[in-house]
Every structure is written in structure tokens, then in C-alpha cells.
Amino acid sequence: MNRVPIVTLFVLVIASLVVGACAPAATPVPTQPPAPVETEMPPTPTPMPELTDIVDTAVADGRFTTLVAAVQAAGLVETLKGEGPFTVFAPTDEAFAKLPDGTVEELLKPENLETLQNILLYHVVPGKVMAADVVMLDGQMVDTALEGKQIAISVKDGKVYLNDSAEVIITDVETSNGVIHVIDAVLLPPAELTDIVDTAVADGRFTTLVAAVQAAGLVETLKGEGPFTVFAPTDEAFAKLPEGTVEELLKPENLETLQNILLYHVVPGKVMAEDVVMLDGQMVDTALEGEQILISIKDGKVFLNDSAEVIITDIETSNGVIHVIDTVLLPE
């Protein structure tokens, strides 16, 4: 066997190493650059519409054409465009339509300017009172822009009512100078209170009582500062007396008897119905010295001396309150 000489093998190994070292380096494969990632641009925010004042907001709304006409006729446009803030309980056109026929037209006449102004100002509350604030006023009286007049706020079954008559149907219509809450009825400010005598005269159910007060010379007394609580018998109550009794009492010679009977119907102080019911079973002093009446409650009804029922309560007057009774009280 021929053997390759060791020297020859060594030479071959060295030669292969040299050739490998001299070979050109491998060309690198180019790397594909990453595709650009598309980033979604955020949407451009829609600018909020600029708020307008109460008057311009009502005009633009379209549901308050009668209210706007009334505000213009009353000369209150500049007032309700003022700095405020104001809270307006705004009746809709449908709310004004609920008033008796011809009422709106009558109010818009120049000679009724003050009345119209008073009605409109009665719908305005100073300050910005949002719906969340209104519901916190349940059971409270709130001052209005009509001096000395308030509205009663009540919440029933989650609904807000004003004076127990107008429901707030839309809330928080914000304006640049306050807020509008929409109501379904027109609010009418309470009439100015008159004294007990004038209230009884105007009522019409107390003609006999009024005649008796006049005959007894007690008009000035019951027009006084008071306050007084009068349990007032109706004409029907006087008619229950024996025939001829009223005519006999009105005679001058029976003046003291008549005075005593009338004073027996008067309690010093202003005792409202909610106070009366707390007096169940008690004797109460009257304006007739030394004489008292017994107050009792039966089946939720209030009786005086177990004979006269209180049928109407809390007719407020400027110097007290009248409760209507169905029977004349006679002192013992």
C-alpha cells in the first residue's frame, strides 16, 4: 500500500486553510425595513354652542311665544337680559292657553301693565337654581323677584310642583345669565291680604255675620292689628237658629248679647289648622272674657263644643285667620 508521505498531507492542509482565509466574505442579505404604522388622529372636538341670555334662549326655543310677548309688553326684556343670574320658571304656550279665554289679551293691555309685570316677576327666582338644588327645597317657600311674594316648592313621586299647581316638566335649560325650568301652568301671585272684616265682606258667604259685626260695633276691633282667629259661621249656619233670632239680636237693646256671641267666636292669636288639631280635647280662651270653647277631633274632623264643625280652614287675612264653621256658637 502506497502511503502518502506525511509532508505531502501537511502541505495540503496548509493550502486549504490559506484558500479558505483568502475567500471573499459573504454578502449580507439586505433586511426589509418595517412598514410604517398608521396612527389614527383624534377627532377634532365640536365646539359647544355659545349660550345666549334668557330672553334670546326663550325666543329661539319656539315654545314660549306667549311668554316672550308678555315680557316685551311688560318692558322686562332688558331686565331678563341683565347680568343676573336668574332662575325662570317658564310657562309654555300651552300653559298660557289653560287660562280663561281672553285673559292673556286683557293682561297685554297697557292699563294692566303692573299686573302683567307682577305675574311675570313671580316666575323669576334670584340666583341660578339648578334642578338638583330645586329638589332639595321640598316643602319650602322660596322668594321670587316680586317683592314680598314666595312660591311653594313640593316634590311628589319624583316630580317637582310649584304652589301645588304647576309641574316642572323640563329642567336645566342653561343660559348665559341663569337657567330656565319649563312649567305646564301659569303661576298667579296671591292677592294682597285684607283684614278679617274686608275678607269676610269680599267672600260673600258671611253676609249675616258681617251685618252682626257692624251692628255690634266690632268692625274697628276686627280691623285692628290682632292677630285674631275667627271661627266664622256661614249664612247657612245663622239660618239654623230659631226663626227670628237674628233679627232680635240685631236690635239695639240686645247689643251686649250680640257682642258676647260674636266675641265668643274669636280666639286671640293666629291659630292655623295644623295648630288647631293639636288642641284636641282642650279648652281654649276666647275674646269673651272668662269664656272658653272646647276643641275636639272626630274621624279627622274638627268640632267646637261638640256641635259646630270646622268645614273650611286657613283663610288667611292681614291680621289673622278665618276658619269657617257650620253652626253658630252660643256662650253659656
C-alpha positions as CSV (number, residue, x, y, z in Angstrom):
1,M,0.0,0.0,0.0
2,N,1.3,3.3,-1.1
3,R,1.3,5.8,1.7
4,V,1.1,9.5,1.2
5,P,4.0,11.0,2.7
6,I,3.3,13.0,5.8
7,V,5.0,16.0,4.4
8,T,2.6,16.0,1.4
9,L,-0.5,15.8,3.7
10,F,0.7,18.6,5.8
11,V,1.2,20.8,2.7
12,L,-2.3,20.0,1.5
13,V,-3.9,21.0,4.9
14,I,-1.9,24.3,5.0
15,A,-3.0,25.1,1.4
16,S,-6.7,24.5,2.2
17,L,-6.5,26.8,5.2
18,V,-4.9,29.5,3.1
19,V,-7.5,29.3,0.4
20,G,-10.3,29.5,3.0
21,A,-8.8,32.5,4.6
22,C,-8.5,34.3,1.3
23,A,-12.1,33.7,0.1
24,P,-14.3,36.8,-0.1
25,A,-16.7,37.4,2.8
26,A,-20.4,36.5,2.2
27,T,-22.5,39.4,1.1
28,P,-25.2,40.1,3.8
29,V,-28.9,39.8,2.7
30,P,-30.5,43.3,3.0
31,T,-33.2,43.5,5.7
32,Q,-36.7,44.8,4.7
33,P,-37.4,48.0,6.8
34,P,-40.6,47.8,8.9
35,A,-43.7,49.1,7.3
36,P,-44.8,52.4,8.9
37,V,-47.7,52.1,11.4
38,E,-50.6,54.3,10.6
39,T,-51.7,56.2,13.8
40,E,-55.4,57.3,14.0
41,M,-55.7,61.0,14.5
42,P,-58.0,62.0,17.4
43,P,-61.3,63.6,16.2
44,T,-61.5,67.3,16.4
45,P,-63.8,68.3,19.2
46,T,-67.0,70.0,18.2
47,P,-67.1,73.4,19.8
48,M,-70.0,73.9,22.2
49,P,-72.6,76.4,21.1
50,E,-72.3,79.7,22.9
51,L,-75.0,80.3,25.5
52,T,-77.4,83.2,25.0
53,D,-79.3,85.1,27.6
54,I,-82.7,84.1,29.0
55,V,-84.8,86.2,26.6
56,D,-82.9,85.1,23.4
57,T,-83.0,81.5,24.6
58,A,-86.7,81.6,25.0
59,V,-87.2,83.3,21.6
60,A,-85.0,80.6,19.9
61,D,-86.8,77.8,21.6
62,G,-90.2,78.4,20.0
63,R,-92.3,77.0,22.8
64,F,-92.6,80.4,24.6
65,T,-94.1,82.8,22.1
66,T,-96.8,84.0,24.6
67,L,-94.3,84.4,27.4
68,V,-91.9,86.4,25.1
69,A,-94.8,88.6,24.0
70,A,-95.7,89.2,27.6
71,V,-92.1,90.0,28.6
72,Q,-91.9,92.5,25.8
73,A,-95.3,94.1,26.7
74,A,-94.2,94.3,30.3
75,G,-91.0,96.1,29.5
76,L,-88.9,93.4,31.2
77,V,-86.7,92.4,28.2
78,E,-83.7,94.4,29.5
79,T,-84.2,93.1,33.0
80,L,-84.0,89.5,31.9
81,K,-81.1,90.2,29.6
82,G,-79.2,91.6,32.5
83,E,-76.3,90.0,34.4
84,G,-78.4,88.0,36.8
85,P,-78.2,85.2,37.4
86,F,-81.9,84.4,37.3
87,T,-83.9,81.2,37.5
88,V,-87.0,81.5,35.3
89,F,-89.9,79.0,35.7
90,A,-91.2,79.5,32.1
91,P,-94.8,78.6,31.2
92,T,-95.2,77.1,27.7
93,D,-97.7,78.4,25.2
94,E,-99.9,75.5,26.2
95,A,-99.7,76.7,29.8
96,F,-101.0,80.2,28.9
97,A,-103.7,78.6,26.8
98,K,-105.1,77.0,30.0
99,L,-106.0,80.4,31.4
100,P,-109.7,81.6,30.9
101,D,-110.5,82.9,27.5
102,G,-109.4,86.5,27.0
103,T,-107.1,86.6,30.0
104,V,-103.8,86.9,28.0
105,E,-105.3,89.6,25.7
106,E,-106.5,91.5,28.8
107,L,-103.1,91.3,30.5
108,L,-101.3,92.6,27.5
109,K,-103.3,95.8,27.5
110,P,-101.3,98.9,28.6
111,E,-103.7,99.6,31.5
112,N,-102.8,96.2,33.0
113,L,-99.0,96.8,32.9
114,E,-98.4,96.5,36.6
115,T,-100.5,93.3,36.9
116,L,-98.6,91.7,34.0
117,Q,-95.2,92.7,35.4
118,N,-96.2,91.2,38.8
119,I,-97.2,87.9,37.2
120,L,-94.0,87.6,35.2
121,L,-91.7,88.6,38.1
122,Y,-93.5,85.9,40.2
123,H,-92.0,83.3,37.8
124,V,-88.4,84.6,38.5
125,V,-86.2,83.5,41.4
126,P,-83.0,85.4,42.0
127,G,-79.8,83.3,41.5
128,K,-79.2,80.2,39.4
129,V,-81.1,77.3,41.0
130,M,-80.4,74.1,39.1
131,A,-82.8,71.1,39.2
132,A,-80.6,69.3,41.8
133,D,-81.0,72.3,44.1
134,V,-84.7,72.6,43.5
135,V,-85.5,69.1,44.7
136,M,-83.6,69.9,48.0
137,L,-86.2,72.7,48.6
138,D,-89.1,70.3,49.0
139,G,-91.7,71.8,51.4
140,Q,-90.0,75.2,51.5
141,M,-91.2,78.7,50.4
142,V,-88.8,80.5,48.0
143,D,-88.5,84.2,47.4
144,T,-89.3,85.5,43.9
145,A,-88.4,88.7,42.1
146,L,-91.9,90.0,43.0
147,E,-91.2,91.7,46.3
148,G,-92.8,90.0,49.3
149,K,-94.1,87.1,47.3
150,Q,-93.0,83.5,47.5
151,I,-93.6,80.2,45.8
152,A,-94.1,76.9,47.5
153,I,-91.9,74.0,46.2
154,S,-93.0,70.4,46.7
155,V,-91.8,67.1,45.4
156,K,-94.3,64.3,44.8
157,D,-93.5,60.9,43.3
158,G,-90.2,62.4,42.0
159,K,-91.9,65.3,40.3
160,V,-91.5,69.0,41.3
161,Y,-94.5,71.2,41.7
162,L,-94.8,74.9,42.4
163,N,-97.7,76.1,44.6
164,D,-99.1,72.5,44.2
165,S,-100.4,73.5,40.7
166,A,-97.6,73.9,38.2
167,E,-95.5,70.9,37.3
168,V,-91.9,71.4,36.3
169,I,-91.7,69.3,33.0
170,I,-88.3,70.2,31.7
171,T,-85.3,71.3,33.7
172,D,-81.8,72.9,33.4
173,V,-82.1,74.8,30.1
174,E,-78.9,76.8,30.8
175,T,-78.4,80.3,29.6
176,S,-75.6,82.9,29.8
177,N,-77.3,84.6,32.7
178,G,-79.1,81.8,34.5
179,V,-81.3,78.8,33.9
180,I,-84.8,78.1,32.6
181,H,-87.1,75.4,34.0
182,V,-90.2,74.7,31.9
183,I,-93.6,74.5,33.7
184,D,-97.1,73.4,32.5
185,A,-99.2,76.1,34.2
186,V,-99.0,79.9,34.7
187,L,-98.3,81.0,38.3
188,L,-100.5,83.7,39.7
189,P,-99.3,85.6,42.7
190,P,-101.6,85.6,45.7
191,A,-103.7,88.6,46.1
192,E,-102.8,91.2,48.8
193,L,-104.3,90.1,52.1
194,T,-107.0,92.2,53.6
195,D,-108.2,92.3,57.2
196,I,-110.7,90.0,58.7
197,V,-113.7,92.2,58.1
198,D,-112.9,93.1,54.5
199,T,-112.1,89.4,53.8
200,A,-115.4,88.3,55.1
201,V,-117.2,91.0,53.1
202,A,-115.5,90.0,49.9
203,D,-116.1,86.3,50.4
204,G,-119.9,86.6,50.1
205,R,-120.7,83.7,52.4
206,F,-120.8,85.8,55.6
207,T,-123.4,88.5,55.0
208,T,-125.2,87.8,58.2
209,L,-122.0,87.7,60.2
210,V,-120.8,91.0,58.7
211,A,-124.2,92.6,59.5
212,A,-123.9,91.4,63.0
213,V,-120.3,92.7,63.4
214,Q,-121.4,96.1,62.1
215,A,-124.5,96.2,64.4
216,A,-122.3,95.2,67.4
217,G,-119.8,98.0,66.7
218,L,-117.0,95.5,66.4
219,V,-115.8,96.5,62.9
220,E,-112.8,98.5,64.2
221,T,-111.9,95.8,66.7
222,L,-111.7,93.1,64.0
223,K,-109.8,95.5,61.7
224,G,-107.2,96.0,64.4
225,E,-103.7,94.7,64.5
226,G,-104.6,91.5,66.1
227,P,-103.8,88.8,65.3
228,F,-107.1,87.1,65.7
229,T,-108.5,83.7,64.8
230,V,-112.2,83.9,63.9
231,F,-114.4,80.8,63.7
232,A,-116.9,82.3,61.2
233,P,-120.4,80.9,60.8
234,T,-121.8,81.0,57.3
235,D,-125.1,82.5,56.3
236,E,-126.5,78.9,56.4
237,A,-125.2,78.5,59.9
238,F,-127.1,81.6,61.1
239,A,-130.2,80.2,59.2
240,K,-130.2,77.2,61.6
241,L,-131.0,79.4,64.5
242,P,-134.7,79.6,65.6
243,E,-136.7,81.8,63.3
244,G,-136.5,85.5,64.3
245,T,-133.3,85.0,66.4
246,V,-131.0,87.0,64.1
247,E,-133.5,89.9,63.8
248,E,-133.9,90.0,67.6
249,L,-130.1,90.0,68.1
250,L,-129.6,92.9,65.8
251,K,-131.9,95.2,67.8
252,P,-130.0,98.0,69.7
253,E,-131.4,96.7,73.1
254,N,-129.6,93.4,72.6
255,L,-126.2,95.0,71.8
256,E,-124.4,93.4,74.7
257,T,-125.8,89.9,73.9
258,L,-124.8,90.2,70.3
259,Q,-121.3,91.4,71.2
260,N,-120.8,88.5,73.5
261,I,-121.9,86.0,70.9
262,L,-119.5,87.4,68.3
263,L,-116.6,87.7,70.7
264,Y,-117.2,84.1,71.6
265,H,-116.2,83.2,68.0
266,V,-112.8,85.0,68.3
267,V,-109.6,83.4,69.7
268,P,-106.7,85.7,70.4
269,G,-103.6,84.9,68.2
270,K,-103.3,83.3,64.8
271,V,-104.1,79.7,65.2
272,M,-103.7,77.8,61.9
273,A,-105.4,74.5,61.2
274,E,-102.3,72.5,62.0
275,D,-102.3,74.1,65.4
276,V,-106.0,73.5,66.0
277,V,-105.7,69.8,65.5
278,M,-103.0,69.7,68.3
279,L,-105.6,71.1,70.7
280,D,-107.8,68.0,70.7
281,G,-109.7,67.7,74.0
282,Q,-108.6,71.1,75.2
283,M,-110.4,74.2,76.3
284,V,-109.3,77.4,74.5
285,D,-109.8,81.0,75.7
286,T,-111.9,83.3,73.6
287,A,-112.1,87.1,73.3
288,L,-115.2,86.9,75.5
289,E,-113.7,87.3,78.9
290,G,-113.9,84.1,81.1
291,E,-115.4,82.0,78.3
292,Q,-113.8,79.1,76.5
293,I,-114.6,76.7,73.6
294,L,-113.9,73.0,73.6
295,I,-111.9,71.7,70.6
296,S,-112.3,68.0,69.7
297,I,-111.4,65.9,66.7
298,K,-113.6,63.1,65.5
299,D,-112.9,61.0,62.4
300,G,-110.4,63.6,61.3
301,K,-112.9,66.5,61.6
302,V,-112.6,69.4,64.0
303,F,-115.6,70.3,66.2
304,L,-116.2,73.2,68.6
305,N,-118.2,72.5,71.7
306,D,-119.1,69.1,70.0
307,S,-121.7,71.0,67.9
308,A,-120.0,73.2,65.2
309,E,-117.9,71.6,62.6
310,V,-114.9,73.4,61.0
311,I,-115.7,73.0,57.3
312,I,-113.0,75.3,55.7
313,T,-109.7,76.2,57.3
314,D,-106.9,78.7,56.9
315,I,-108.4,81.7,55.1
316,E,-105.5,84.0,55.8
317,T,-106.0,87.7,56.4
318,S,-103.7,90.6,57.1
319,N,-104.5,90.4,60.8
320,G,-105.2,86.8,61.4
321,V,-107.0,83.8,60.0
322,I,-110.6,82.7,59.5
323,H,-111.9,79.1,59.9
324,V,-115.4,78.5,58.6
325,I,-117.9,76.7,60.8
326,D,-121.4,75.4,60.0
327,T,-123.1,76.3,63.3
328,V,-123.3,79.5,65.4
329,L,-121.6,79.1,68.8
330,L,-123.6,80.4,71.9
331,P,-121.8,81.1,75.1
332,E,-123.3,79.5,78.2
